[in-house]
């Protein structure tokens, strides 16, 4: 309670954060006012607990062929709730029922890269990232959709034609490559001449 009866000499403080050092002071009050606070108590650390805050900003994508890159915003130290903190990364191809699980033991980590030759370019994956510490596994993030890495374009532009515009210049044109899982995102074209 905020105000304790004058004949009571102890109280239980609740709603503290796990695995955090606290110090306490006691203040006496009466109908005239509030007195000076006591000297601070010795530092006391609360017990560890399973972490309850999941990582945020789950994202990723890109990377090389046959890679799934997963990123997240690390959980701050005050929300880790104990020693042995790390991340649990779970992912599966979109439409699959079986999750693959990986453990990232570094507190500072914000990325996991899964490499497997069977991953086709630009494949969608369902991904969620959770937390754990020595007390157990905690909360998982909501599911995000992330695409595997791209491969180089597998088809050439079609309809290439050239038109002479002056004694020193030629205008070259072509049909753009349409986006699909096999071509990826075309970032540019290279024009060669001989």
N, C-alpha and C positions, 0 to 999 in steps of 0.2 A: 504493500500500500504506500501511497505518497506520504501520508501522515501516519505515524506509529504512536500508539498510546505511550504516555510517559513512563509507565511501569514496565514496558517491554524493552528488552536489551538485545534483541537480535531480530533480523528480518531476512527473508529470502528474496533475492533480486532475480527477476525472471525476464525472458525475452532478450537474453544476451546472445551475441553471435558466438558460434563455436570456434575454438582454437584461436582466441583473441586474448591479449593481456589487458586486464582492467585493474584500476585502483579505485578505492572508494573513500568517501568522506561522509561524516555524519554531522548534521546541523540540528541544534536544539532550537525549539521555538515555543513561545507562549503567547498570551494575549497582548503582550507589549510589542513583540516583534521576533525577529530571527537573530540568533547569536552568530558568533564566528564559527566557521567549519572546523572540524577536527583536522589533525594532520592526515595526510593521505595514508591509506593502508599500504602494505607491501603489494607489489605487483602479483596478480594471480591470473593464471591462464586457464580459460575454460577448456573443457574436454573436447576432443576432436569429434566430428560427426561426418556422416556421409554427405558429400557435396550436393546441393540442391539447385544450383544455377547452371544451366547448360550454356555452352558457347553460343555466340550470336554471329550474325553475318556469314552464314554458311555459303560458300561459293566455290569457285574453282573453274575447271575447264581448261582448255588449251593444252599445253604440253606437247610431247612428241607422239608419234604413232604408237599405238598399243599402250598408252598411258591414260590413267584417270587421275587428275590432279584435284585434290580437295583442300579447301582453305577455310579458316574460321578466325574469329577474333578471340584471343586468349582470355581466360577467366582471370580476373584480378586476384591478387594474393589474399585479400580479406574475405573472398568468397570460396576459397579452396577448402576450408573447414578441416584441414589436417595435413599430416605429412604423407609422402608417397603419392602426390597428386599427379595425374596424367589424363590423357584423353582416350576415349573409345570411339573408333571410327567404324561405322556400319554402312554398307552399300550393297546394292544389287541392281542388275539390269532392269530397266523399266518393264514391268509385266512378270517378272520372276517372283517366286515365293520364298526363295532362300537368300538370307542375308550373309554376306561375308563380313567378318569382324576382324579389326586390327587394333592393336594397343600402341599408343604413342606415349612413352614414359617421360618425356621431357616437358617440364612445366612451361617453358617458353615457346614450345612448338605452336605453329599456326598453320602447318601444311602437312599433308600426307600424299605421297605419290604411289599409286598401285600400278605395277607394270605386269602385263600379261599379253603374250602374242595373240591370244584368241580375241582380244578386244578389237572390234571393227571401228574404223574412224567415225567420229561424231555420233557415237552410240549414247542414248540417254540412260542415266543411272539415277536411282533414288538414293539419296545420301542423308544420313543423320549423324551427328557428332554428340557424344556424351562425355561425362567426366567420372573420375573415380579417385579414391585415395585409399589409405591403409584401412579405412573403416568399411569400404565397399564401393559398389557402383552407384552413381547418382543419376541425375536426370539426363534424358536425351533431348536434343533439339527436335524441332518439327522437321519433316522431310523436305528436302530441296532436290530439284532436278538439275543434274550437272552432266555435261557432255564430255565424252572422252576426246583425246587429242585427234587432230586431223592428220590426214596423209596428204602428200602432194597431189595436185589435180591429176586425175587419170585420163583426161581427155583434152584434146587440143581445141583451140578456138576454131570455129568453122567459118566459111565464107570469106576468107582473106582475099582482099583485092587491093590493087595499087593504082593510083591515078597520078600522072605527071602533072605538076602544077607550075613548074618553072624549070629552067635549065639546071638548077641545083637542088630542087626539092620534089619529093614525091609524097603524096598523102596515102597512108595505108589505113585500111579499115577492116573490121572483122565483126562477127557476131559474138556477143558476150557468152561466156559459159554459164548456163543456168545453175543456181545453187541446188545441190542435193547432197545426200550423205556421202556420196562417192567423190564429189568434186570439192567439197568443203567451201569455205569462204574464199573467193578469189580476191586477193589483196592487190594484184596488179598484173600487168602483162609485160612481156619482153619482146621487142621487135628486133629481129635479126635480118641483116641484109648481106648479100654476097654478089 
